[in-house]
Structure formats: C-alpha cells, structure tokens
C-alpha cells in the first residue's frame, strides 16, 4: 500500500481539468480532450460544467481572463 498504489492510479478528472486550464485558460472542451485524452471519457455537458466550475475556482471568467485583476494606471 502507500505511494505505489497512488502511482498506479490515473490522475483524477478534476486534476486534469485544472492542469489544462492552468496551461490554456481559454481551452474549449475539445481543446481539453486533445490536451488530456482521458477527459474524452466524460460526457461533454459534464466536462463543460466542470471546466466552468474550475475556471471560477481559479479566478477566471468564461473567456479565461483573470477576474478582478485590472491594471492600474
């Protein structure tokens, strides 16, 4: 048991989605499936909703821009 079991388990969909959005904040569902093919196993509507939730949690809007980070002049 222990770390060997953890190493054999595939990454969770949540982790994959978060990593995709960190690399490409504007990623569509199709982009996400190309970047992380394991996500293609999820229904499109479920993946879309989970990506929206993760974007909000990361402080991104629907277009992948940071929310509330305005440049001061």
BELFENSUL-V74033 format. One record per backbone hydrogen bond with DSSP energy under -1.0 kcal/mol. NH is the residue of the N-H (numbers start at 1). CO is the residue of the C=O. E is the energy in kcal/mol with one decimal. If there is no record, write none. Layout:
# BELFENSUL-V74033
{{NH:CO:E} {NH:CO:E}}
This chain:
# BELFENSUL-V74033
{{6:2:-1.5} {7:3:-2.3} {8:4:-1.3} {9:5:-1.1} {16:12:-2.2} {17:13:-2.9} {18:14:-2.4} {19:15:-2.5} {20:16:-2.6} {21:17:-2.4} {22:18:-1.7} {23:19:-2.0} {24:20:-3.2} {27:24:-2.1} {32:28:-2.6} {33:29:-2.1} {34:30:-1.7} {35:31:-2.7} {36:32:-2.9} {39:36:-2.6} {40:37:-1.5} {41:38:-1.3} {42:39:-1.7} {47:43:-2.7} {48:44:-2.8} {49:45:-2.2} {50:46:-2.6} {51:47:-2.4} {52:48:-2.1} {53:49:-2.4} {54:50:-2.2} {55:51:-2.6} {56:52:-2.1} {57:53:-2.3} {58:54:-2.2} {59:56:-1.2} {60:55:-3.3} {61:65:-2.7} {64:61:-1.9} {67:59:-3.0}}
